Amino acid sequence: MQFTDLDIIRPIQKALKEEGYSNPTPIQAKSITPLLEGRDLLGCAQTGTGKTASFAIPIIQQIYNDKKSLKGKRTIKAVILAPTRELAIQIQENFNAYARHTNIKSLVIFGGVSQNPQTKALKEGVDILIATPGRMLDLYNQKFLKLNDVKHFVLDEADSMLDMGMIHDVKRIISYLPKVRQNIFFSATMPKEISKLADSIFKNPVKVEVAPVSSTTEMVEQNIYFVSKKQKTNLLIELLKNNPKESVLVFSRTKHGANKITRDLMESSISAAAIHGNKSQNARQLALNSFKEGKIRVLVATDIAARGIDIDELPYVINYDLPEVAETYVHRIGRTGRAGRTGRATAFCSMEERDLYKAIEKLINKKIEVVGKHSFVSSAEDITVAPQRNNRNNRGNRRPNSNRSNNKNTTKQKRKTT
């Protein structure tokens, strides 16, 4: 199938051709037609599968075809909610690209920057609003936003909204929208609370799924290194120096950790930058652009900040820290292996993270390849048997009665000192 086979108007077809689009991805092929028909849609698809075009193209086309809505002053006809500033910016860039020949105007609003340029643009009038929930509620309460004419509502990365505690803000925004509208949810995973929210507002929705819930893409080669917490940085530096020209996205669990990893890499003459919630919007955008342009090799990110990173040819992702929530692992490695390309994802696992590692394998229903030999190896056996001896009441009470037991006790002593 090609985009020309879909019932897409000529101005958008022209823009898609200019963007180099020819064949729709599976999520696009399954979503565009029902959305053009005005149906509600609940989509479950991996990150990097082309979700934005799936809803952007139909929304632009429906607004364009409603000639009455384009007469007079522009009013907001579509609202798209995104969990992070980076993702909101990325979505608007896509809307602008697809709508370049339609005279439809979009605006992105988010917190962390002055609201004055945003409120000025709202006063001038926009057709499509892309927003983070907090800033949208703030401007609505200040009466800068009028939502009477909204006909399309999109919740993108819905599971991330839930993880980040935004679901209550989302529900408030929904309560301000007209009752009659098209509802579109896209999510990489489908937690019960998101399904419950969808059931409360959807009307006979189309359900689209292009990969099993919580699965990892087959285009990503995965492996894991068992390594002590203290040796993670040394292992990271070694891997990066073994592939000196490769761009790498590194995930840290905390903002402080991201800063420290970045400092350590720069001290080892590896160009790097950190991106997280404590950075200003300008600093985050500068780091992201420098990474995309190849000015720096390594971008160290927390999960929240990484939601808007969209780089089609990113070859490599490293999980420096395993995520507390197994589903987050799916999001992380989804940053590589995008748009039909292959990718690689490496994870570091310390003794303290052994339960997180097991939870990830259980979620994805797949064994991650263990790299057994490396310069900073930690016993893989300890990880494997950890769930069988994780009872705190029994810890440290076993007597060594074999060489294997002696090895285990030795490892326990090492773990206590780390």
C-alpha positions as CSV (number, residue, x, y, z in Angstrom):
1,M,0.0,0.0,0.0
2,Q,1.1,3.6,-0.7
3,F,-0.2,6.9,0.6
4,T,-1.6,7.6,-2.8
5,D,-3.9,4.6,-2.3
6,L,-5.6,6.3,0.7
7,D,-8.3,8.9,0.4
8,I,-6.0,11.8,1.2
9,I,-6.5,15.2,-0.3
10,R,-4.0,16.6,-2.8
11,P,-2.4,19.3,-0.6
12,I,-1.5,16.7,2.0
13,Q,-0.3,14.2,-0.6
14,K,2.0,16.9,-2.0
15,A,3.4,17.6,1.5
16,L,3.9,13.9,2.2
17,K,5.8,13.5,-1.1
18,E,8.0,16.4,-0.2
19,E,8.7,14.7,3.2
20,G,9.8,11.6,1.3
21,Y,6.8,9.5,2.5
22,S,5.6,6.8,0.1
23,N,4.4,3.8,2.0
24,P,2.4,4.1,5.3
25,T,3.5,2.2,8.3
26,P,1.2,-0.5,9.7
27,I,-0.3,1.9,12.3
28,Q,-0.9,4.5,9.6
29,A,-2.4,2.1,7.2
30,K,-4.9,0.9,9.9
31,S,-5.7,4.3,11.4
32,I,-6.0,6.9,8.7
33,T,-9.1,5.6,6.9
34,P,-11.3,5.2,10.0
35,L,-10.1,8.5,11.4
36,L,-11.0,10.2,8.1
37,E,-14.5,8.8,8.6
38,G,-14.7,10.5,11.9
39,R,-14.5,7.4,14.0
40,D,-13.0,7.3,17.6
41,L,-9.8,5.3,17.8
42,L,-7.8,3.6,20.5
43,G,-4.4,2.8,19.1
44,C,-1.7,0.6,20.8
45,A,1.7,0.8,19.0
46,Q,5.3,0.9,19.8
47,T,7.2,4.2,19.9
48,G,8.6,5.1,16.5
49,T,5.9,3.4,14.4
50,G,4.5,6.6,12.9
51,K,1.7,7.4,15.3
52,T,1.8,11.2,14.8
53,A,1.1,11.0,11.1
54,S,-1.7,8.5,11.9
55,F,-3.8,11.2,13.6
56,A,-2.3,14.4,12.2
57,I,-3.1,13.6,8.5
58,P,-6.9,12.9,9.2
59,I,-7.3,15.9,11.5
60,I,-5.7,18.3,9.0
61,Q,-7.8,16.9,6.2
62,Q,-11.1,17.1,8.2
63,I,-10.4,20.7,9.2
64,Y,-9.5,21.6,5.6
65,N,-12.6,20.0,4.2
66,D,-14.8,21.9,6.6
67,K,-14.7,25.2,4.7
68,K,-17.1,27.0,7.1
69,S,-14.6,26.4,10.0
70,L,-11.8,28.2,8.0
71,K,-13.8,31.4,7.5
72,G,-13.5,34.3,9.8
73,K,-11.2,34.3,12.9
74,R,-9.3,31.1,13.5
75,T,-10.6,29.1,16.5
76,I,-9.2,25.9,18.1
77,K,-10.7,22.9,16.3
78,A,-8.3,20.2,17.5
79,V,-6.5,19.7,20.8
80,I,-3.5,17.3,21.1
81,L,-2.1,16.6,24.6
82,A,1.4,15.3,25.0
83,P,3.3,14.5,28.3
84,T,6.5,16.5,27.6
85,R,7.7,19.7,26.0
86,E,10.0,17.8,23.6
87,L,7.2,15.5,22.3
88,A,4.8,18.5,22.0
89,I,7.4,20.3,19.9
90,Q,8.0,17.3,17.7
91,I,4.2,16.8,17.1
92,Q,3.8,20.4,16.0
93,E,6.7,20.1,13.6
94,N,4.9,17.1,12.0
95,F,1.6,19.0,11.8
96,N,3.4,22.0,10.2
97,A,5.0,19.7,7.6
98,Y,1.8,17.9,6.6
99,A,-0.3,21.1,6.6
100,R,2.2,23.3,4.7
101,H,-0.1,23.6,1.7
102,T,-3.4,23.9,3.5
103,N,-3.2,27.3,5.3
104,I,-4.0,25.5,8.6
105,K,-2.2,27.0,11.6
106,S,-1.0,25.1,14.6
107,L,0.5,26.3,17.9
108,V,2.4,24.4,20.6
109,I,2.3,25.5,24.3
110,F,4.2,24.1,27.3
111,G,5.5,25.2,30.7
112,G,9.0,26.3,31.7
113,V,9.0,29.3,29.4
114,S,7.3,32.7,29.3
115,Q,3.7,32.4,28.4
116,N,3.6,35.8,26.6
117,P,4.5,34.6,23.1
118,Q,2.0,31.7,23.5
119,T,-0.9,34.0,24.6
120,K,-0.1,36.4,21.8
121,A,-0.4,33.6,19.3
122,L,-3.6,32.4,20.8
123,K,-5.1,35.9,20.5
124,E,-4.2,35.9,16.8
125,G,-6.0,32.6,16.4
126,V,-5.0,29.0,15.7
127,D,-6.7,25.9,14.3
128,I,-4.8,23.2,16.1
129,L,-3.4,23.3,19.6
130,I,-0.7,21.0,20.8
131,A,-0.1,21.3,24.6
132,T,1.2,19.8,27.8
133,P,-1.6,19.5,30.3
134,G,-0.2,21.8,33.0
135,R,0.3,24.8,30.7
136,M,-3.0,24.3,28.9
137,L,-4.9,24.3,32.2
138,D,-3.1,27.4,33.3
139,L,-3.9,29.4,30.2
140,Y,-7.5,28.1,30.2
141,N,-8.0,29.3,33.8
142,Q,-6.6,32.7,32.7
143,K,-9.2,32.7,29.9
144,F,-6.7,32.7,27.1
145,L,-8.2,29.5,25.7
146,K,-11.7,29.0,24.2
147,L,-12.5,25.4,23.5
148,N,-16.1,25.7,22.2
149,D,-15.2,24.7,18.6
150,V,-13.0,21.7,19.3
151,K,-14.0,18.7,17.2
152,H,-10.9,16.5,17.6
153,F,-9.2,15.5,20.8
154,V,-5.9,13.4,20.9
155,L,-4.2,12.0,23.9
156,D,-0.7,10.9,22.8
157,E,1.5,8.7,25.0
158,A,-1.4,8.1,27.3
159,D,0.4,5.6,29.5
160,S,3.1,8.2,30.0
161,M,0.5,10.7,31.2
162,L,-0.5,8.1,33.8
163,D,3.0,7.3,34.9
164,M,3.8,11.1,35.3
165,G,0.7,11.8,37.4
166,M,-1.0,13.9,34.7
167,I,-4.2,11.8,34.5
168,H,-6.2,14.2,36.7
169,D,-5.2,17.2,34.6
170,V,-6.2,15.3,31.5
171,K,-9.6,14.5,32.9
172,R,-10.2,18.2,33.8
173,I,-9.3,19.2,30.3
174,I,-11.7,16.6,28.8
175,S,-14.5,18.0,31.0
176,Y,-14.0,21.5,29.3
177,L,-14.3,20.1,25.8
178,P,-17.5,19.9,23.8
179,K,-19.3,16.6,24.3
180,V,-19.6,15.9,20.6
181,R,-16.1,15.4,19.2
182,Q,-13.7,12.8,17.8
183,N,-11.5,11.1,20.4
184,I,-8.2,9.5,19.7
185,F,-5.9,7.8,22.2
186,F,-2.4,6.5,21.3
187,S,-0.3,4.5,23.7
188,A,2.6,2.1,23.7
189,T,1.1,0.1,26.5
190,M,-2.5,0.1,27.7
191,P,-2.8,0.2,31.5
192,K,-6.3,-0.5,33.0
193,E,-6.8,3.2,34.0
194,I,-6.3,4.4,30.4
195,S,-8.7,1.7,29.1
196,K,-11.2,2.8,31.7
197,L,-10.9,6.4,30.7
198,A,-11.3,5.5,27.0
199,D,-14.4,3.4,27.8
200,S,-15.9,6.4,29.6
201,I,-15.7,8.8,26.6
202,F,-15.4,6.7,23.4
203,K,-18.3,5.8,21.2
204,N,-17.9,2.6,19.3
205,P,-14.1,3.1,18.8
206,V,-11.9,1.4,16.3
207,K,-9.2,-0.5,18.1
208,V,-5.8,-0.7,16.4
209,E,-2.8,-2.7,17.6
210,V,0.3,-3.3,15.5
211,A,2.3,-5.0,18.2
212,P,1.4,-7.0,21.3
213,V,0.9,-4.8,24.4
214,S,4.2,-4.3,26.3
215,S,6.2,-6.1,23.6
216,T,9.6,-5.0,22.3
217,T,10.2,-4.4,18.7
218,E,11.9,-7.3,16.8
219,M,14.0,-4.8,15.0
220,V,16.0,-4.1,18.2
221,E,18.9,-6.4,19.2
222,Q,19.0,-6.6,23.0
223,N,21.7,-7.6,25.4
224,I,22.5,-7.1,29.1
225,Y,25.7,-6.8,31.1
226,F,25.9,-7.9,34.8
227,V,28.1,-5.3,36.4
228,S,28.6,-3.8,39.8
229,K,27.1,-0.4,40.4
230,K,30.5,1.2,40.9
231,Q,31.8,-0.2,37.6
232,K,28.9,1.0,35.4
233,T,30.6,4.2,34.3
234,N,33.9,2.3,33.4
235,L,31.9,-0.2,31.3
236,L,30.0,2.6,29.6
237,I,33.2,4.4,28.7
238,E,34.7,1.2,27.3
239,L,31.7,0.5,25.1
240,L,31.7,4.0,23.8
241,K,35.4,4.0,23.0
242,N,35.0,0.6,21.2
243,N,32.5,2.3,18.8
244,P,34.0,5.8,18.6
245,K,31.7,7.1,15.8
246,E,28.3,5.9,17.1
247,S,25.6,8.2,18.5
248,V,24.2,6.8,21.7
249,L,21.2,7.6,23.9
250,V,21.9,6.7,27.5
251,F,19.1,6.4,30.1
252,S,19.6,7.4,33.7
253,R,17.1,6.9,36.4
254,T,17.7,10.3,38.1
255,K,18.5,13.8,37.1
256,H,21.5,13.8,39.4
257,G,22.7,10.6,37.8
258,A,22.3,12.0,34.3
259,N,24.5,15.0,35.3
260,K,27.2,12.8,36.8
261,I,27.3,10.4,33.9
262,T,27.7,13.4,31.5
263,R,30.6,14.8,33.6
264,D,32.4,11.5,33.7
265,L,32.1,11.0,29.9
266,M,33.3,14.5,29.2
267,E,36.3,13.9,31.5
268,S,37.1,10.9,29.3
269,S,37.0,13.1,26.2
270,I,33.6,11.8,25.1
271,S,31.2,14.6,24.0
272,A,28.0,14.4,25.9
273,A,25.1,16.4,27.2
274,A,22.3,15.8,29.8
275,I,18.6,16.4,29.3
276,H,16.1,16.3,32.2
277,G,13.4,18.2,33.9
278,N,15.7,20.5,35.9
279,K,17.2,21.9,32.6
280,S,15.7,25.0,31.1
281,Q,13.7,24.5,27.9
282,N,16.4,26.3,25.9
283,A,19.2,24.1,27.4
284,R,17.1,20.9,26.6
285,Q,16.4,22.0,23.1
286,L,20.1,22.9,22.5
287,A,21.3,19.5,23.8
288,L,18.7,17.7,21.7
289,N,19.6,19.6,18.5
290,S,23.3,19.1,19.1
291,F,22.7,15.4,19.4
292,K,20.6,15.2,16.3
293,E,23.2,17.2,14.3
294,G,26.0,15.0,15.5
295,K,27.8,17.8,17.4
296,I,27.8,15.5,20.5
297,R,28.0,11.7,20.6
298,V,26.0,10.9,23.7
299,L,22.8,12.2,25.1
300,V,22.1,11.2,28.7
301,A,18.4,11.4,29.5
302,T,15.8,10.7,32.1
303,D,12.6,9.0,31.0
304,I,10.5,12.1,31.2
305,A,12.8,14.2,29.1
306,A,13.3,11.4,26.5
307,R,9.7,11.2,25.5
308,G,10.1,13.7,22.7
309,I,13.3,12.4,21.2
310,D,12.5,11.3,17.7
311,I,15.6,10.3,15.7
312,D,14.9,7.9,12.9
313,E,18.5,6.7,12.5
314,L,19.5,6.4,16.2
315,P,21.5,3.2,16.2
316,Y,22.1,2.5,19.9
317,V,20.4,2.9,23.3
318,I,22.0,2.0,26.6
319,N,20.1,1.5,29.9
320,Y,22.7,2.7,32.4
321,D,20.1,2.2,35.1
322,L,17.2,-0.3,34.7
323,P,13.8,1.4,35.1
324,E,11.7,0.9,38.2
325,V,8.7,0.1,36.0
326,A,9.2,-2.7,33.5
327,E,7.0,-1.0,30.8
328,T,9.4,1.9,30.7
329,Y,12.0,-0.4,29.3
330,V,9.8,-0.9,26.3
331,H,9.6,2.9,25.8
332,R,13.4,3.3,26.1
333,I,14.5,0.7,23.6
334,G,11.8,2.0,21.3
335,R,14.0,5.0,20.6
336,T,16.1,2.8,18.3
337,G,15.0,0.4,15.6
338,R,12.5,3.0,14.2
339,A,10.9,3.4,10.8
340,G,11.9,-0.1,9.7
341,R,15.5,0.2,10.7
342,T,17.5,-2.1,13.0
343,G,18.8,-0.9,16.3
344,R,20.7,-2.1,19.4
345,A,19.8,-1.8,23.1
346,T,22.2,-2.6,25.9
347,A,21.3,-2.8,29.6
348,F,23.5,-2.7,32.7
349,C,22.3,-4.7,35.7
350,S,23.8,-4.4,39.1
351,M,23.0,-6.8,42.0
352,E,20.6,-4.2,43.4
353,E,18.6,-4.3,40.1
354,R,18.2,-8.0,39.7
355,D,14.5,-8.0,40.5
356,L,13.9,-5.2,37.9
357,Y,15.8,-7.3,35.3
358,K,13.5,-10.3,36.0
359,A,10.4,-8.1,35.8
360,I,11.5,-6.9,32.4
361,E,12.0,-10.4,31.0
362,K,8.6,-11.4,32.4
363,L,6.9,-8.5,30.8
364,I,8.4,-8.8,27.3
365,N,8.2,-12.6,27.5
366,K,11.7,-12.9,26.1
367,K,15.2,-13.8,27.4
368,I,17.6,-10.9,27.0
369,E,21.0,-12.1,25.7
370,V,23.6,-12.0,28.5
371,V,27.1,-10.7,27.6
372,G,29.1,-13.1,29.8
373,K,32.7,-11.9,29.1
374,H,33.7,-8.3,29.6
375,S,36.2,-6.2,31.5
376,F,34.0,-5.5,34.5
377,V,32.0,-8.7,34.7
378,S,29.8,-9.5,37.7
379,S,28.5,-13.0,38.3
380,A,25.5,-13.7,36.1
381,E,24.7,-16.7,38.3
382,D,24.0,-14.4,41.3
383,I,21.4,-12.6,39.2
384,T,19.8,-15.8,38.0
385,V,19.3,-17.3,41.4
386,A,18.5,-14.0,43.2
387,P,14.7,-14.5,43.3
388,Q,15.2,-17.9,45.1
389,R,17.2,-16.4,47.9
390,N,15.7,-13.0,48.3
391,N,14.0,-13.8,51.6
392,R,15.3,-11.2,54.1
393,N,14.7,-13.5,57.1
394,N,17.1,-16.1,55.6
395,R,19.7,-13.7,54.2
396,G,23.2,-14.4,55.5
397,N,22.1,-17.5,57.5
398,R,23.3,-20.2,55.1
399,R,26.5,-22.0,55.8
400,P,28.9,-22.8,53.0
401,N,29.0,-26.5,52.3
402,S,30.6,-26.5,48.9
403,N,32.7,-24.5,46.6
404,R,29.6,-23.1,45.0
405,S,28.2,-22.0,48.4
406,N,31.5,-20.3,49.1
407,N,31.3,-18.4,45.9
408,K,27.8,-17.3,46.7
409,N,28.8,-16.0,50.2
410,T,31.8,-14.2,48.7
411,T,29.5,-12.4,46.3
412,K,27.1,-11.5,49.1
413,Q,30.0,-9.9,51.0
414,K,30.9,-7.9,48.0
415,R,27.3,-6.8,47.6
416,K,27.2,-5.5,51.2
417,T,30.2,-3.4,50.6
418,T,29.0,-1.7,47.4
